[in-house]
Amino acid sequence: MRDGSGEPGRWGRLLGVRARLRWVHLILGGALLMPYFLLAQVVVGVAAGGANALASLPLSLAAYAAALPLVAVTAVSPLVRPMSVAAVRAMCGVPGERLADGPARSWAARGRTAAWWTLHLGLGALVSGVSLAVPPMAAVLIALPFVSGLRGKGLGLGWFGTRAEPYVSPLLGAGLLAGLVLCAAGAGALLARLAPVLLGPTAADRLAAAEERAADLAVRNRLARELHDSVGHALSAVTLQASAARRVLDSDPGFVREALTAIEDTTRRTVGELDAVLGLLRDGDPGRPAAAPAPTLAADLEGLLARTRAAGTPITARLDPGAAGGWAQLPVIVSREAYRIVQEGLSNALRHGEGPVEVRIAVRAGDPGRGGRGDQGDGGSGGDEGMHGPVELEITMTNPPAAPAGGEPRTTGGRGLRGAAERAALLGGRVEAGPHEDRWRLRAVLPLGGGPR
């Protein structure tokens, strides 16, 4: 029942699987209208002086008309839209991305849902009634020329009765069945066409979905940064520490012991950091023990420098906390992100550089005219005294770049440097990495607002 393009052909649109599912969808709508209709027919019967509305076609139509406003009123419930969307996706062949997810949030969305609910139940009741009445009538008309006992019985009126000419009645029966199929297919197609209009996402729904995707992406990026910075740095450091220990295994046992101790400490700390990262994936589990706290500049900087030195790379550190309380006075989030930036800088120095590494971390005053993002160079003064303008934490790391096999020095950063830049951007800062004079330099500036605290 499909044409050459793969789309349903004429008969497929009338009798195919999709058409039959839409018919079932309409029948369900008619079933859902029945409670409203029965309530309305009682009210109409009382208003008509106690008449039985089911025994009178005009009163039944009046009850049907009175039931539709009741349907619309109850459809303002937020849960009507998810139920309707699920039914449309399953039975009407409407692509899921064209329909809204979740309850209707705004009154405009609820109004559109009420219009859909009323249309679905209203058309469904009509198609259900016709589906119940037409097949028996059509069967009688088709059988009339062949069953003499049906002739003369008062089973209908006019051309649709048993007194119709025998040669005409089968055509009438077949016409009734064809009309039923056309009505059901047309009503189903109408609902499928209107579903994206009435049940599609509103601007508020699109905004909420975009915010949810952005939040999910932010969590995924955070996990990627944490795994890259903690595990990646640990693997680089352990590899270099083991390589350095192997080279001097016979000549310098003291250095080997120091390297093995650093490897043990690095792996132990990395397991704790990995558990902390995985804990982000298990949030909400009340039975999960608390993960290890994330490392910070205040608590873990000295250990990070010592473990890196154990790999055989000389490190010169110039540290100027700029306050009596030292790094502990920094905001926790700044201290945590600064540690990761330093860690990433050391990882890059170990993987891509050669020779000694110079690290300078200082709290200094920024340029007021640049909103705390000025560049006073390495000669900027540390400490709180004489500071003016926004206070910043500046991290500068330099080392000679190693030339790859092709002979060209490295000129760009990788995924880890992009992660460091993202960390700084979240705090309103920035990271610059690249060749500087004859060295590779990583420079990060993190604003501290009112200064260390």
Secondary structure, 3 states (H helix, E strand, C coil): CECCCCCECHHHHHHCHHHHHHHHHHHHHHHHHHHHHHHHHHHHHHHCCCCCHHHCHHHHHHHHHHHHHHHHHHCCCCCHHHHHHHHHHHHCCCCHHHCCCCCCCCHHHHHHHHHHHHHHHHHHHHHHHHHHHHHHHHHHHHHHHHCHHHCCCCCCCHHHCCCCCCCCHHHHHHHHHHHHHHHHHHHHHHHHHHHHHHHCCCHHHHHHHHHHHHHHHHHHHHHHHHHHHHHHHHHHHHHHHHHHHHHCCCCCHHHHHHHHHHHHHHHHHHHHHHHHHHHHHCCCCCCCCCCCCCCCHHHHHHHHHHHHHCCCCCEEEEEECCCCCHHHHCCHHHHHHHHHHHHHHHHHHHHHECCCEEEEEEEEECCHHHCCCCCCHHHCCCCCCCCCCCEEEEEEEEECECCCCCCCCCCCCCHHHHHHHHHHHHCCCEEEEEEECCEEEEEEEEECCCCCC
